[in-house]
Amino acid sequence: MIPDIDEVRLFLRRLGFEESSLRELIEQIEYFETEAPERDDIVRDYLRDECIERLVKEIVREILRLGKGRVKLLDVAAGSGFFTEGIMRKLEENGISVEVYGLDITPSMLKRLRDKGITPIWGVAERIGDSIRIANEYYGLEVPEKFDIVVSTLAFHHFLNPEEVLRSIKDVLGEEGRAIIVDVLKHSHEEFREALKDTHTGFSLEEIQEMGSKVFREIDARPLGLHCEVNGVMVGLYKAVFF
Ligand SMILES: C[S@@+](CC[C@H](N)C(=O)[O-])C[C@H]1O[C@@H](n2cnc3c(N)ncnc32)[C@H](O)[C@@H]1O
């Protein structure tokens, strides 16, 4: 269920990635392979406990708005599952029966997801549906191809093609489904590109609105009033809900 690096290359080729994007994706994977064992602690360093709690609460509040007793949830670029687990627990506390899947491109992150009781799926955010079909076929899995909720935390600025990720998310959302993205607002710290493997220096609410409106009917993007502290720099967070 969790591919080795040769299988990852095979899957990336099956997904049709050209050599240059393949190289960039492999670089991301290599970076996050080293981060995986420490990811939970890294998140705790970025955000204080009360911020972590608020962030989870904000996401859960949006999910409860669906008014469903059972929810099929996919976390895209779930990493070690730090937030996925928090969201899952809070939903259960609210009496919601939840089926949770975590998709990530980095094999060591998938192992952490599995350890937390979250079904891991190897995949690329830009090609979620095809990634699920490949994983189902290759491993004989029965991962659903549609979800009620897709969430993604602290990952959107890493994607090579964020607009394609929004399209790919839309494709796996059911009729009434919604996507919830929490990530860093636009900042001026170019040094994070190298130091943290950030592809983009965050996005402004206007950029999110513009990208989202090409794909979704409605977007509600607003600052969360929370900050990540990264290498001594404070970076604001936003929450965007896509219908
Ligand atoms: C900064 S971490 C965020 C992890 C987690 N969501 C969190 O909040 O802790 C970014 C994650 O995105 C994953 N990732 C990067 N590019 C990806 C892509 N194109 N498709 C799927 N996962 C990707 C990395 O493997 C990594 O686990």
The ligand as an ORCA input file, in Angstrom:
! r2SCAN-3c Opt
* xyz 0 1
  C       4.154     21.286      4.670
  S       3.595     19.654      4.525
  C       1.941     19.780      5.147
  C       1.492     18.481      5.704
  C       0.176     18.527      6.495
  N      -0.936     18.881      5.661
  C       0.270     19.430      7.695
  O      -0.526     20.377      7.813
  O       1.130     19.167      8.567
  C       3.346     19.485      2.802
  C       2.990     18.075      2.385
  O       2.626     18.122      1.002
  C       3.089     16.962      0.359
  N       3.124     17.295     -1.075
  C       3.881     18.223     -1.692
  N       3.565     18.304     -2.994
  C       2.571     17.402     -3.201
  C       1.796     17.026     -4.329
  N       1.963     17.607     -5.513
  N       0.866     16.066     -4.177
  C       0.670     15.457     -2.979
  N       1.370     15.768     -1.871
  C       2.291     16.753     -1.972
  C       4.419     16.675      1.016
  O       4.799     15.348      0.878
  C       4.111     17.063      2.460
  O       3.702     15.942      3.198
*
